[in-house]
Amino acid sequence: MEELRLVTSAPPHLKSPVTVPWIMQQVVFALLPAAAWGVVFFGPRLALPPLVLSVLSCVGFEALDCLAFRRPLTVGDWSAVVTGMLLGLSLPPGCPFWIPIVGGGVAILLGKQMFGGIGQNIFNPALVGRAVLLISWPKIMATWYARPAFALQLAQATTYATPVDVVTSATPLGIVKAYGYSAVWDTGPSLLFRLFVGLVPGCIGEISAFLLLLGFLYLLLRGIVQWDIPLFYALGLSSVALFARQNPLFHLFAGGAVMGACFMATDYTTSPMTSRGRMIFGFGAGALTGIIRWLGGYPEGVTFGILTMNALVPLLDRMLPRRFGVKKV
């Protein structure tokens, strides 16, 4: 009689061909159209250095952290590249070279590795880096360079700078904060189209809502992200805009709302596990973004809106737990 043997092995026992590096690579591919348009719109001299330095900084600081604490080298999972791209795309073009370096170090060391690395951080690393930059150097982070052909033509908000082929120009959200909501509509009804396509000053990768939505659609079709957080983020932001008697489409297309909703709020680690939790998370992040834009001191509120809801994710998961073996909620 043949002897029966019990073989034990460590979980997981059911494995998927989808890996972390593959997922991160798809996110990079989805961000490339918006990044390419940012380089074309602002010019390589203004847009490429922050992007490249941000990615190199994040990868470099993660490698240094792994070496310093004798951890396995994790830069091959591409998560640092994604963090660097998200941070770089959310920076103003033409910013000093040390801004993406400092931001990358903060994002990786304080936003990610301090918690134990990928999958254990409670805040989105790129937003942690951006938040520190916004608080520490608000003037630099609010200086927007653009080529004259693409600058938002508002006499009170546009001043020429050196070199002569570059101008500093306020973003639409900055104009609303400084001059009131009516100032942006004085530019004509084509503003929504220009915001959607990407023909106004802003952060390097946030100016084209169309290309960001195209990248999000790619991730949605590949099954990498879900629709609930972006949709309820848009509902939360639109609700505040309507309450403030402002056009919801303007707030959805302006600033970093699309990038935040589609690429930052949807981060697996820092978003709730259940569908109901993700809906509350998305609505809350969008509503906080709108409240900060309307009543806060900053013209933009995406960073602090999402980070605030990141902090509430453990509470949402505790209140709305994922029950295995029953119908998914």
N, C-alpha and C positions, 0 to 999 in steps of 0.2 A: 504494500500500500504506500502510495506516494505521500511523503511528508508535506504538510501544508505549512507555509511560512507567512507570517504577518510582516509586511514591509511598511514601515512608517517613514514619512518625509515631512519636511517643513512646508507650511502653506506659503503661497496659494497653490491649490491643486489644479484649479482651472485657470489657464493662462491665456491672455489675449495677445494677438500679434501687434496690437497698438502699444507702442512704447513711449516713454516720456520724451526722448529725443525726437521721435517722429512728430509728436504733437507740437513741440516747440518749433520745429522746422516749418510746420504748416502755418503757425502764427506769424513767423518771419515772412513767409511767402505772402500772407494776407496783408501785411503791413507795407510790402515793397511798393505797390502803386502809389500810396499816399506819400511815402518817403521820396519816390522818384519825382512826383509832382512838386514837392517842397523844394527839391534841389533845382528843378526847372524854374519855379516861380521866383525864388529868392536868389538864385544863382549859386553855383558851386562854392564860391568864395565865402558866402555867408552861411550856407546850409550844411555843407559837407563836414567841416571841422567839428561842430558840436555833435553830429551824428556819429562820426568815426571815433572821436575821443570818448564819447559816452559808452559805446559798445566795448572799446578796448579797456576803459576804466573798470567796467563791471566784471569783465572776464579776468582782468589782471588782479583785482582785489579778491575775487573768489579764489583764484589760484593761490595767492599769498596767504589767505586765511586757511586754506586746506593744508598748505605746507607748514604754517606756523603752529597749527594745532594737531598736526600729524593725522589728518583725516584723508580718506581716499579723494583723489582729485575728481571733482564733479563738473568741471567746465565742459566736458563732453556731452552733457545732457541738454545743452543749448539754452537752459533756463537763464543763465547770465546774459546771453546774447539777446533774448527777448526783453529782459529787464533793461538792458542798455538801449535797445531800440525804442522802447516805450518812453524811457526817460529822455533820450535824444530828440524824439519827435515832439515832445512836450516842452522843449526849450525854445526861447526866442532866437531867431537867426542872428548871427553876428555877435553872440555873447562872448565874453572873454574865455580863453582856452581853459582856464582853471575851473570854470563853472561846471562843465560836464564831468571833470575829474573828481571834484568834491562831491557832486551829486551821485556819481557812480559809487564812490566809496561809502557814502552814507546809505545808499540803497542796499548795497550788498552786506556791509558789516553790521549796520543797525537794523535794517529792514528785513534781512533774510538770515544771515549766518549766525547772528546772535541768538536766534530762536532754535538753531540746530540745522538749518539748511532747508532745501526744497521740501515742501509739504508740511512744514512745521511752523512757518511764519504766520502771524495773525493779521498783519497788515500787508497791503500790496507794496512790494519793495520799491518799485519805480515811483509810486506816489509818496512814499516816505522820503525819498531823495528829493523829489520836487517840493514837498512841503517845507523841508529844511532850507532849501534854496529860496523859496518865496519869503519865508520869515526872516532869513538872515540878510538877503540882498534884494529887497523888494524893488529898488530902483532899476537894477540891472535886469531883473526878471520882467520888468514892465517897459523896457525899451525895445521898440519894434522897428527893425530895419526892413526896407523893401526897395525895390527898384522903382523909380518915378512912374514908369508906365503902369505899374500894378498898385501903386499906393492909393489908399482910400482918399478921395478928393474932398477934404473938408478943410477950409481955409484956417479955421481956428485950431485944427488938430494936426496939421502937417507942417513941419519945419525942415529945411534942408540941412544936411549934415555933411561932413567930409568923410570919404571922398565924394565928389559931386555926382557920381553915378548912383548914389544911395541916398534915400531920404528916411527920416524917422517919422512914422505915422501911427496914430492911435488905432487900436482895434475897434470894431463896432461896440463890443462890450465896454471898453474903456471910454468911448464917447458917451454911451448911455450913463455910465457912472459919473462922468464929469459934467455933461451938458444936459442930461435928461433924455428920456426915451424919444421925444419928438425929433431930436437932432439926427438920429439915424434915418428916420423916414424922410427927412429933408433931402437925402441923397437920391431919392427916386424909388419907384416901385421895383426896380431891378435888383435891389439889395438882396432879397431872398435868393434869387438866381445866382448872384455872385457868391453868396455864402455857400450855397449847395455845390457849386462847381469848384470853388476855391480861388476866388479872385479878390480877396481882401487880406490885409496884413493879419498876422497871428503867429502862433507857434509853428514850427517847421512842418509837422505832420498833421496838424489839426485843421488846416484851412479848408480842405475839400471833404465835405460831408459825403459826397457821392462816392469817392474812391474808398473812404473808410467803410461805408455801407457795402460796397462791392466786396471788400475784404471780409467783412463780417458774414456776408452771404456765402462766400466760399467756405468759411469755417462751419457755418450752419449746415451746408450740404455735406460736408465731410463728417458731420456728427461730433465735432469737437466742442462746440458751444451749444447752448440752448437759447430759446427765444424769450423766456419769461423775464429775466432780469432786464435786458434792454427795453422791452416793451413797457414794463412797469416803471422803469426809470423815466422813460419818455412821458408816461402818464403823470408821474409825480412832478416833473419839471413843468409840464404843460398846465397842471392844476394851479401851481403857484403863479405862473405867467398870466393865466386868465384872471386870477384873483387880483393881480397887480394891474390889470387892464392893459396887458401887453400881448403882442402876437406870439403864440406858442412856437410857431415855426421859426421865428427869429431866434428864440432861445435854444431850440433844438439844433439848429444849424450853426449857430455862433459858438466860438470858443471851443472848448474840448469836450462838449457834451457827448458827441457821437463816439469819440475815441474812449472816453471814460465809460460810457454805457456798454459798448461793444467789446472792448479789449481789456479794460481794467477791472470793472465791476464783475465780470464773468470769470475771473480767476478762480480755479477750482478750490485752492486752499483757503482763500479768504472770503468765500461766499457760503451761504447756508446749504445744508444737504438736501432739504426737502423742497418741493415745489412751492408750497405755501410760504415757507421761510424765504425763498428766493424772491417771491413776489413782494413781500413786505420789505425785504432788503433793497430791491430795485426801486420801489416807490419812495422809500425813505431817503435813499441816496439822491434821487432826482429832486425830491421836494427840498432837501437841504441845499442842494445846488442852487435852486431857484431862490430860496430865502436869502442865501448869502449874496447872490447877485443883486437882489432887490434891496435888502436892508443892511448888508454887511459892508465892511470897509474895502474888500477886494472886489474888483469887477468880475472875477471868475470864482466859482465855488465848487468845481468838480473835485478838486483834490481833497478838500476838507469834508465835502459831503460823503464821498466814498470811504475815506478813512474813518469817519465817525461811525458809519454803518459796519465797517470791518470790526470795530471794537464790540459791536452788538451781536456779531454772528454767534459766539458761544451761547448767549442768552436765547437767541432764536432757535438754535439747535436743541437747547434744553427744553424750551417751551413747546416746540414742535418736533419731537424726536422721530427719527427714521426707524420704523418698525419692520424688521425683516420677517418674511414668512406670511405677510398680509399684503393687501392691495397697496400699491405705492401711493404715497400722499405727497 
